[in-house]
Structure formats: C-alpha cells, structure tokens
Amino acid sequence: MVLLLTNYEFDEKNGIIKDKATGERCFIVYKNGMEAIFKGLSRIFDSRIDILLRESSLASSKNIAESVRKKGKNNVKLLLSAYTERFAQNGFGRLEISEFDSDKAIVRIRVWNNLFAEMRQGESTYCRYLEGMFSGLYEDFFHASPVVKEVKCIGKRDTYCEFLLAPNFFR
C-alpha cells in the first residue's frame, strides 16, 4: 500500500491538510458522508441533481488540470499520467485512459473501483460526477465540450465503468 497523503501535507498542530500542488486547504470525506451529502442534495434538487453534480465536478476537474499544469506538465502524456495519479489519490478509484485519439478528439476512460458507482440512490449511481470531471479534462485538451456516454458501469455489474467522450457535432 502507498503512503497516504503523499501529495498532501498535514499540519498536526493546526489540524489542517493542504494540497502540495496548489497549497489549498482540503479535507477528507468518507464514502458514507459523501453519499449522505449527495442524497440530501437529491432530495432538494430532485432530478436536477445530475446537472449539479456534473457542473460542480467540471469545475473541480479544471482545477486539477490547472494544478497539474502549474507543475510544468504541458506534455499530453505527462498531463494524463498526472491526472490519473491525482484521480487515484483523491480516492475515486483507478483510472485508465484506454483510448486517446487527438486527431478525432475521442477519449475512452475506464475506472475501476469507482466510488461514485458504489454510491446509490435507488437504482441510480452518481456517475454523473465523473462525467463532469472527464468533460473538464476533455475541454482542457480539446477546447470544446464533449458528448459523454457511460458505456459500462459497475452499478450495472460490469467489471469497470467506461466513458466515451467525443466531439459534439450538433452544437
């Protein structure tokens, strides 16, 4: 097992965790706590929770991409590697970019142990959160909004979740 908080520093005296890349203060939320937050938001926003999750994670993803760039990683392979590392270090699961076609602007992403697919609201999962994150990553590379389709999901008993991102030809 890897030492936890390798990209974070813990100030024991003040009880503060900071991200080493951005210097921002952060905190740990357990899966049950996150699920309770999402369920509470679902009760308040009903079906619009998908939009809320997607948009909040889109902004989060852009922050991750910006922090990675601050470390001087402008090469696409280095950026993707750093992004997958940060994804895992946030406890979201193991991410693999299984296809990246820069000419066609097509990206296929697989996620094992997807935290958001494990959290449930009835029959639904909270995978829309990842759709937003991956859209942010896509927009960072291609400077365009993608169409995102989840083609496999742990919540539907697939081995992993898989997202396909492609250009939106209808905009």
C-alpha positions in Angstrom: 0.0 0.0 0.0 1.2 3.5 -0.9 1.7 6.0 1.9 -1.5 8.1 2.2 -1.3 11.8 1.7 1.8 11.8 -0.4 0.6 14.9 -2.3 -0.7 16.5 0.8 0.8 17.8 4.0 -0.7 17.5 7.4 -0.2 20.3 9.9 -0.9 18.3 13.1 -0.6 21.4 15.3 -3.3 23.3 13.5 -5.3 20.3 12.2 -5.0 21.3 8.6 -4.4 19.3 5.4 -3.0 21.1 2.4 -2.6 20.0 -1.2 1.1 20.3 -2.0 0.5 21.2 -5.7 -1.9 24.0 -5.1 -1.4 25.0 -1.5 -5.1 24.8 -1.0 -6.6 23.5 2.2 -8.6 20.3 1.8 -10.3 17.7 4.0 -11.2 14.0 3.9 -14.8 13.0 3.4 -15.7 9.3 3.9 -17.8 7.5 1.3 -20.8 7.3 3.7 -20.5 11.1 4.3 -20.3 11.8 0.6 -23.3 9.6 -0.1 -25.3 11.4 2.6 -24.4 14.7 1.0 -25.5 13.5 -2.5 -28.7 12.0 -1.1 -29.5 15.3 0.7 -28.9 17.2 -2.5 -31.1 14.7 -4.4 -34.0 15.4 -2.1 -33.6 19.2 -2.5 -32.9 19.3 -6.3 -34.8 16.1 -7.4 -33.8 15.2 -10.9 -31.6 18.3 -11.3 -29.0 16.6 -9.1 -27.4 15.2 -12.2 -26.8 18.7 -13.5 -25.5 20.0 -10.1 -23.1 17.0 -9.8 -21.8 17.4 -13.4 -21.2 21.1 -13.2 -19.5 21.0 -9.8 -17.2 18.2 -10.9 -16.5 20.0 -14.2 -15.1 23.0 -12.2 -13.2 20.6 -9.9 -11.6 18.9 -12.9 -10.5 22.2 -14.4 -8.8 23.0 -11.0 -6.9 19.6 -11.1 -5.8 20.3 -14.7 -4.6 23.8 -13.7 -2.7 22.4 -10.7 -1.0 19.8 -12.9 0.0 22.5 -15.4 1.5 24.6 -12.6 3.9 21.8 -12.0 5.1 22.4 -15.6 3.5 19.3 -17.2 2.3 20.6 -20.6 3.1 17.4 -22.5 -0.1 15.4 -23.1 1.3 12.1 -21.8 2.6 13.7 -18.7 -0.7 15.6 -18.1 -2.7 12.4 -18.5 -0.4 10.5 -16.2 -0.6 13.2 -13.5 -4.3 13.4 -13.9 -4.8 9.6 -13.4 -2.5 9.8 -10.4 -4.4 12.7 -8.8 -7.7 10.8 -9.5 -6.5 7.8 -7.5 -5.0 9.9 -4.8 -8.4 11.6 -4.3 -9.8 8.1 -3.6 -12.1 8.0 -6.6 -10.7 4.7 -8.0 -8.2 3.6 -10.6 -8.4 5.5 -13.8 -7.1 4.3 -17.2 -7.1 6.3 -20.4 -7.7 3.3 -22.7 -8.1 5.4 -25.9 -6.8 8.9 -26.7 -7.2 9.9 -30.4 -6.1 13.6 -30.6 -6.9 13.7 -34.4 -10.6 12.6 -33.9 -10.9 14.1 -30.4 -12.1 10.8 -29.0 -11.2 9.6 -25.5 -12.2 6.4 -23.7 -11.7 6.3 -20.0 -12.0 3.2 -17.7 -12.5 3.4 -14.0 -12.0 0.5 -11.6 -13.4 0.7 -8.0 -15.4 3.8 -9.0 -16.5 5.4 -5.7 -19.4 7.2 -7.5 -20.8 3.9 -8.9 -20.7 2.3 -5.5 -22.9 5.1 -4.0 -26.5 4.6 -4.9 -29.8 6.5 -5.0 -32.3 3.7 -5.6 -31.2 2.1 -8.9 -29.1 5.1 -9.9 -25.4 5.8 -9.3 -23.7 9.1 -9.0 -21.5 8.5 -12.1 -22.6 11.9 -13.5 -20.0 13.4 -11.2 -17.3 11.6 -13.2 -18.9 12.7 -16.5 -18.3 16.3 -15.4 -14.8 15.5 -14.3 -13.9 13.9 -17.6 -15.7 16.7 -19.6 -13.4 19.1 -17.8 -10.3 17.1 -18.8 -11.6 16.9 -22.4 -12.3 20.6 -22.6 -8.8 21.3 -21.2 -7.2 19.3 -24.1 -9.6 20.0 -27.0 -11.1 23.4 -26.1 -14.6 22.1 -26.8 -17.4 20.4 -24.9 -17.8 16.7 -25.5 -20.7 14.3 -25.7 -20.1 11.9 -22.8 -21.6 8.4 -22.8 -21.1 5.9 -20.0 -20.9 2.6 -21.9 -20.2 0.3 -18.9 -20.9 0.7 -15.2 -20.0 -1.1 -12.1 -23.6 -0.3 -10.9 -24.8 -2.5 -13.8 -22.5 -5.3 -12.7 -19.8 -4.5 -15.3 -16.2 -5.1 -14.1 -15.4 -1.4 -14.5 -17.0 1.8 -15.6 -16.2 3.1 -19.1 -16.8 6.5 -20.5 -16.6 7.5 -24.2 -16.0 11.2 -24.9 -16.3 12.6 -28.4 -17.0 15.9 -30.2 -20.5 17.2 -30.1 -21.3 17.6 -33.8 -24.7 19.1 -33.1 -23.6 22.4 -31.5 
